[in-house]
């Protein structure tokens, strides 16, 4: 494999998009069960006791219907068969970046959700700081040896935002050079970390996620955990200024400890074309078992937005302004990391 390189965020080279497929027909969402025709004369609160003919009667809350529980097995099987039919016939929608929302919602998120909920037990704070509509740029710290933090951040937005927003992550070109990973990343809505793609997504009103530390952050040694690396040349700030999109700092605690990186086999990394080859207390000594991450407890906090729509159009070309805003975002993330670390009781609980 050729040596991996990170394309600068302000690289404006053009790229061809994926071929669009015919839009799929959207089925109507499931409707809630209707109210019973007969209306009781007395409607007590759940768990309250009322008197009827001098006899105490306990009012029990009715059991939730199958619809409210997510549907019965027959409905789930029917939905699964309909999904397979659409995949086989090509009756689904893929945008010009290759993003397949139906596959992401029904398959990819379902695979990531047990890791998110049961293994890392992610706690999300500040989800209300993400706007309900319109483009916004979420800027987060990057760590963990493998980029699981980006995936967990994607699930956090997908499962917690009240307006069902989806996060589109910007990734390094190495992601799109790996077989299988390339296709899955495209289907999940990821695209190349360059200014052109970021601006197109923001212009379409998408949530865009970027981790400016890149390989410097994800591949740093364990002794430098939670110390932010350099944020590049501020290309993400320039992109936000051009689109007038708010910048939302995001701090992730817990990812640093999943693969404690105690060494880096640089010669092997160069031979494989990787930016680094991690050595941890379990990898490569335990083989495939050493690739299992430690079950740390995660916290993802979205900070207050930094607004950019009040700046004039030429502000995107002002290097001093970009430097100041980049430093402001970085300092806010770093301060929140320290605050979350002080509040954390344990790495694993």
Secondary structure, DSSP 4 states (H G I P E B T S, - for coil): -PPP-PPPTT-----PPPPP-PPPPPPPPPPPPPPPSS--S--PPTT-EEEETTEEEE-PPPPPPTTTTT--HHHHHHHHHHHHHHHHHT-S---TT---HHHIIIIIHHHHHHIIIIIS--EEE-GGGS-SSS-EEEEE---SSSSHHHHHHHHHHHHH-TT---EEEEE-GGGGGSTTHHHHHHHTT-EESSHHHHHHHHHTT-EEEE-TTHHHHHT--GGGTT-----TT-HHHHHHHHHT-EEEEEEEESGGGTT-EEEE-HHHHHHHT-S--EEESSTTTTGGGGGSPP----EEEEEEEE--TTS-GGGGG-HHHHHHHHHHHHHHHHHHHHHHHHH---S--
